[in-house]
Amino acid sequence: MSERVFSNKMEHSYIDVILKDGTYHHFTPRVLDVLLESHRVHKFKRASGWATVGIDPIRTGKRENTDYQGPDRRTPAR
């Protein structure tokens, strides 16, 4: 089971990844995001099994919903 430790902003969960060059690695989710954006990942392991880039649905890019037109509640009001 993955363990996330948020003290000192350290993340200790690792994801199994196969890069396009065929090498197998363990990366943090943050590194996986960067590698996905640079199109270097062939497959990565999810809880439900292996996800293949280009075949399985994958979230990429900014994870913000730009359709919302209301006030941003995450920032303090001025």
C-alpha positions as a Markdown table, in Angstrom:
| # | Residue | x | y | z |
|---|---|---|---|---|
| 1 | Met | 0.0 | 0.0 | 0.0 |
| 2 | Ser | 1.3 | 3.5 | -0.9 |
| 3 | Glu | 2.2 | 5.7 | 2.0 |
| 4 | Arg | 2.1 | 9.5 | 1.8 |
| 5 | Val | 3.9 | 11.6 | 4.3 |
| 6 | Phe | 3.1 | 15.2 | 4.2 |
| 7 | Ser | 5.5 | 16.5 | 6.9 |
| 8 | Asn | 8.3 | 18.4 | 5.3 |
| 9 | Lys | 6.2 | 18.3 | 2.1 |
| 10 | Met | 7.8 | 14.9 | 1.2 |
| 11 | Glu | 5.8 | 12.4 | -0.8 |
| 12 | His | 6.7 | 8.8 | -0.5 |
| 13 | Ser | 4.3 | 7.0 | -2.9 |
| 14 | Tyr | 5.8 | 5.6 | -6.0 |
| 15 | Ile | 4.2 | 4.6 | -9.3 |
| 16 | Asp | 5.6 | 1.8 | -11.6 |
| 17 | Val | 6.4 | 3.3 | -15.0 |
| 18 | Ile | 7.6 | 1.9 | -18.3 |
| 19 | Leu | 9.2 | 4.6 | -20.5 |
| 20 | Lys | 9.1 | 4.6 | -24.3 |
| 21 | Asp | 12.7 | 3.4 | -24.3 |
| 22 | Gly | 11.5 | 0.2 | -22.5 |
| 23 | Thr | 13.1 | 0.9 | -19.2 |
| 24 | Tyr | 11.2 | 0.3 | -15.9 |
| 25 | His | 11.2 | 2.8 | -13.1 |
| 26 | His | 9.4 | 3.9 | -9.9 |
| 27 | Phe | 8.5 | 7.6 | -9.9 |
| 28 | Thr | 6.5 | 9.9 | -7.6 |
| 29 | Pro | 3.2 | 11.2 | -9.0 |
| 30 | Arg | 4.8 | 14.6 | -9.6 |
| 31 | Val | 7.6 | 13.2 | -11.7 |
| 32 | Leu | 5.1 | 11.0 | -13.6 |
| 33 | Asp | 3.1 | 14.2 | -14.5 |
| 34 | Val | 6.3 | 15.8 | -15.9 |
| 35 | Leu | 7.2 | 12.7 | -17.9 |
| 36 | Leu | 3.6 | 12.4 | -19.3 |
| 37 | Glu | 3.7 | 16.1 | -20.4 |
| 38 | Ser | 7.0 | 15.4 | -22.2 |
| 39 | His | 5.6 | 12.3 | -23.9 |
| 40 | Arg | 8.2 | 9.9 | -22.5 |
| 41 | Val | 5.8 | 7.4 | -20.8 |
| 42 | His | 4.6 | 4.2 | -22.5 |
| 43 | Lys | 2.7 | 2.7 | -19.5 |
| 44 | Phe | 2.2 | 3.3 | -15.8 |
| 45 | Lys | 0.5 | 1.2 | -13.1 |
| 46 | Arg | -2.8 | 2.2 | -11.5 |
| 47 | Ala | -4.6 | 0.4 | -8.8 |
| 48 | Ser | -6.8 | -1.2 | -11.5 |
| 49 | Gly | -3.8 | -2.3 | -13.6 |
| 50 | Trp | -1.5 | -0.9 | -16.3 |
| 51 | Ala | -2.6 | 2.2 | -18.2 |
| 52 | Thr | -1.2 | 2.6 | -21.7 |
| 53 | Val | -0.6 | 6.2 | -22.9 |
| 54 | Gly | -2.5 | 6.8 | -26.1 |
| 55 | Ile | -5.0 | 4.0 | -25.4 |
| 56 | Asp | -6.3 | 4.5 | -21.9 |
| 57 | Pro | -7.8 | 7.8 | -20.7 |
| 58 | Ile | -5.2 | 9.9 | -18.9 |
| 59 | Arg | -5.4 | 13.3 | -17.2 |
| 60 | Thr | -2.7 | 15.6 | -18.6 |
| 61 | Gly | -1.9 | 19.3 | -18.4 |
| 62 | Lys | -3.3 | 21.7 | -15.9 |
| 63 | Arg | -5.8 | 20.2 | -13.5 |
| 64 | Glu | -7.9 | 23.4 | -13.4 |
| 65 | Asn | -11.5 | 23.7 | -14.5 |
| 66 | Thr | -11.7 | 26.8 | -16.7 |
| 67 | Asp | -15.5 | 26.6 | -17.1 |
| 68 | Tyr | -16.2 | 27.9 | -13.6 |
| 69 | Gln | -17.0 | 31.6 | -13.7 |
| 70 | Gly | -17.6 | 32.1 | -9.9 |
| 71 | Pro | -15.3 | 33.6 | -7.3 |
| 72 | Asp | -12.1 | 31.7 | -6.5 |
| 73 | Arg | -12.7 | 30.5 | -2.9 |
| 74 | Arg | -9.1 | 29.2 | -2.6 |
| 75 | Thr | -7.6 | 32.7 | -2.3 |
| 76 | Pro | -8.4 | 35.0 | 0.6 |
| 77 | Ala | -10.8 | 37.8 | -0.3 |
| 78 | Arg | -9.3 | 41.3 | -0.3 |
